[in-house]
Amino acid sequence: MLVVGGGPVGLLTAFRLRQCGLPCTVVEQHAWAHNRSRASTFQPAVLDRLAGLGLTAPLLSAGVKVDRVRSWDLPTGSHQDLDYAVIGGDTLHPFRLHLEQAALRRLLLQRLAAPGGPPVALLEHHRVEVLESNGACEGVRLRLRPATGGDRTVRLAGRWLVVADGARSSLRQQLGLAFDGVDLPEPVLRLTLPALPEVIAQQLAGVTYLKAGARSLSVLRMPEGWRLILRPLIHECQRALTDDSWAREVLSELFASLVEPAWWQDTPLHMDHYRVAQRCVPERQVGAALVLGDAAHVTNTRGGLNMNFGLLEGLALAEALASGVSAGTTTQALARWALHWQARTIDALLPRTSELLAGGTPLDGITPATGTQAPGAALDRQQRRLKLRRASLLDLVELP
Ligand SMILES: Cc1cc2nc3c(=O)[nH]c(=O)nc-3n(C[C@H](O)[C@H](O)[C@H](O)COP(=O)(O)OP(=O)(O)OC[C@H]3O[C@@H](n4cnc5c(N)ncnc54)[C@H](O)[C@@H]3O)c2cc1C
């Protein structure tokens, strides 16, 4: 089994393959210590699945458990909350975990390097340049270029290929797969602050969606402080990306009634930015190659779903391979995997993330909470539960 891409999805797939008794080789173009993926939210469905594999406990001790989502209308000062207690009967982890995904990657690398189980070869500093596949399910050959090797070429062959080489996948292109969808015109600014003024912090939940007219801001509590996600409007982009002065100005205007503007000028703040797209491949299998993770789909980052979805499909792929190998029905098991996860991409992942595009939040459309005795309270609770199950991807996995 060959896995291309040592991101969270490729490594988790390799980890599960090994647990299921299947050896594999993982190829990564960068050093293992290098990490560019920036996901920060682990959803309950993924925490449940990882717990069964002995991976959740170390993550829990490093991250922040978030058991409430809040929307905060700044001009009126009103709050609306969605409490994870409503999904207490659906999951062992009724909260989302805020933690850099690099923590999962480090943990997987540690476990994969530990003795025991079938061998896993971890090949860093090797870029896969050419994929040779005859389009039928008869195996693949890869040509790799070592980062330090000049013109030297390494060749690998395998029965099946897991393509997890990220959003800019070159293998996807070589397989002839389109990546249709849209790129959003506005970039997203990501600000990290060690602390916020107490008068603001005490009004925040672990995740808070703030609104003030056309402006929206998401605030996430992270282990190292606060992360603020700000989306400039199209005419503001040039200034917003030049330096952090635009972001500081917007924050001082937003919170003018609570904090002196000077606070935002002096506070330490780290800013970076990224672009968002909604894209997916038309199919997940080309001959012996199976495509997943960001190589198969990218989405709006609001709601924190894309990596989580990739992790679930990686686990399912390893399990489909293992059950197919033991029953002698690998081809059928993989075809079922490909159809199932492509259908879930189209009917769950993409629509859910699209709903969050234009400033939407998981709280949209829920009735404000009424007292537990009030008429309709049970209905409200059920509506909230279903909403949060969807936002947590719990409807895509079996109850633990
Ligand atoms: C700012 C930001 C915030 C996000 N927040 C969240 C969130 O909170 N929750 C969430 O679920 N998702 C989130 N996402 C999405 C998430 O980061 C991705 O879905 C996730 O990283 C995808 O993992 P992956 O393993 O598929 O791909 P990647 O992490 O991109 O890994 C692909 C790997 O393949 C390697 N590679 C590429 N080409 C080759 C080659 N030819 N040969 C060898 N190796 C190769 C790359 O070096 C890389 O290591 C966020 C994304 C961004 C940008």
The ligand as an ORCA input file, in Angstrom:
! r2SCAN-3c Opt
* xyz 0 1
  C      -6.342     28.522      8.099
  C      -7.030     27.200      7.983
  C      -7.817     26.748      9.037
  C      -8.442     25.515      8.955
  N      -9.199     25.103     10.008
  C      -9.792     23.898      9.965
  C     -10.491     23.395     11.103
  O     -10.547     24.050     12.145
  N     -11.053     22.155     11.022
  C     -10.950     21.406      9.892
  O     -11.519     20.305      9.873
  N     -10.271     21.829      8.806
  C      -9.680     23.053      8.808
  N      -8.942     23.466      7.747
  C      -8.691     22.561      6.625
  C      -7.519     21.612      6.965
  O      -6.347     22.347      7.259
  C      -7.268     20.640      5.825
  O      -8.506     20.039      5.476
  C      -6.280     19.531      6.216
  O      -5.007     20.026      6.495
  C      -6.167     18.536      5.058
  O      -5.259     17.525      5.379
  P      -4.627     16.641      4.235
  O      -3.764     15.648      4.944
  O      -5.664     16.180      3.293
  O      -3.737     17.657      3.371
  P      -2.459     18.501      3.812
  O      -2.494     18.843      5.247
  O      -2.339     19.610      2.818
  O      -1.250     17.468      3.584
  C      -0.833     17.085      2.306
  C       0.636     16.645      2.410
  O       1.057     16.111      1.165
  C       2.388     16.550      0.895
  N       2.590     16.502     -0.568
  C       1.977     17.249     -1.508
  N       2.378     16.899     -2.748
  C       3.267     15.882     -2.585
  C       4.038     15.101     -3.507
  N       3.932     15.242     -4.825
  N       4.867     14.162     -2.998
  C       4.966     13.963     -1.640
  N       4.248     14.684     -0.726
  C       3.423     15.628     -1.195
  C       2.410     17.974      1.461
  O       3.719     18.412      1.731
  C       1.574     17.803      2.732
  O       2.344     17.482      3.857
  C      -8.300     24.710      7.787
  C      -7.509     25.152      6.729
  C      -6.879     26.396      6.819
  C      -6.048     26.872      5.657
*
